[in-house]
Amino acid sequence: MARVHPNHRTRPRRVGTITICVLACLVIVVSLVGWITRDAIQARRETKIRLQMIQTDRLLDAGILRAARRSENEPEYQGETWTPSLQLAGRDAEAAVTIRVADDETTVTAKMGIAPNITSKTYTFSSSIQ
């Protein structure tokens, strides 16, 4: 008769235990990679919005300067909608500056971006000369 080695029965248990440990480690690693990827994507979106806000500020400044110069050179100037061609992060960006002049008050609104990420800033100033 053949004798069964005493360690013969414990071997399948060890293989099963090791497999469970390896699977648990894989789940942890995949979870960490997913979490890091999600955070990286969110940070990228936030950076793009910040860049767009800075660009919107610059567009508003250009609109204010444009409104002041046009009001100075054209006494009957009532405003306009100016749509400059701009690029943001290497891509064409939709941009518009709305200028309204009424009752010695000028309002300039700059909008930039594509829905749902549209940034907008408005500035109102007195256009009367004192």
Buried (B, 14 or more C-beta within 10 A) or exposed (E): EEEEEEEEEEEEEEEEEEEEEEEEEEEEEEEEEEEEEEEEEEEEEEEBEEEBBEBBBEBBBBBBEBBBEBBEEEEEBEBBEBEBEBEBEEEEBBBBBBBBBEEEEBBBBBBBBEEEEEBBBEBEEEBEEE
